[in-house]
Every structure is written in C-alpha cells, then in structure tokens.
Amino acid sequence: MTDPKQHDEIRSFLRSGDPAASEPLDAMEVERMRLRILAESREDRERSLAPGRPMRAAIWAAAAVVVVIAAGIVWLGRPEPSADATGTPASAAERNEVIPTHLRPARTIHFVTQSGTRVIWTFDPEFDLYGTHQPTRS
C-alpha cells in the first residue's frame, strides 16, 4: 500500500519540474486536447478489434492444432521394432539381418586423456585403404 504523503511529494516534484506550469492552457485548448485523446484511443480500440486480427489469431491457432495432430499421427504411425520371444525389441544383428555398408552408421570411440585432451576415433564402414588394388606380399 502506498502512502498518500508520498503521492503528494511526487506530485509536487513533478509540478516543480514542469516547464509549461507557468503557462496554463485555456479551457478551449484543454477541451481540444481531451477530444483528440479520446479520438485516438477510439481509433486504437477500433484497430485492435478490426475484422482481420481475430481471424489471424484463429488461423494461427488452427495451424498449431494441425501441426500437433500431424506430429501425433507420424509418431503413432511409425513401425515398431520387431521383438524376440521375451518381448524385448531385437537389434538388426539379433534378427540376423545384414545391413548394407552404405546404410551402416559410422562408429565412434570417445575418451579423455589424463591431461584433459579429448580423443574421438571414427570408424567408417565404407573406408577402404587400398580400393580395388590390394598390396601383395613378396
């Protein structure tokens, strides 16, 4: 709760710094300013209630609902991994499937040395050191 004495102090401080306090407005100018302020506020209110604004909000809300529904359909429509006899999902290796090399992900090993250096090794399944020309031992 604010103190009325504090309001009086603030009011007197603001009036002491008002450069137009020594030149009061006549009643006609005051009424003209009041009408101008009312007209501007009415225009602002009419602009905020313009027919397009609520419609835009409704369109954005409908678009958000469509996106959420589409994401749910995609999420629920994805195939489930096959399971073994115990009901746990089986990996490709457990299902005895052969994954082509171009579909195999690269494997990585990450570790940090005692001095804090991070080392990341990436093993590319498509890497071929010699290509089609294998070296021969003689």
Protein Blocks (a to p, Z undefined) as FASTA:
>chain_A
ZZfklmmmmmmmmmmmmmklmmccdfklmmmmmmmmmmmmmmmmmmmmgmklmmmmmmmm
mmmmmmmmmmmmmmmmpccddddfkopacdfklnopacdfklpccdddddddfkopacdd
dddfkbcfklmaccddZZ
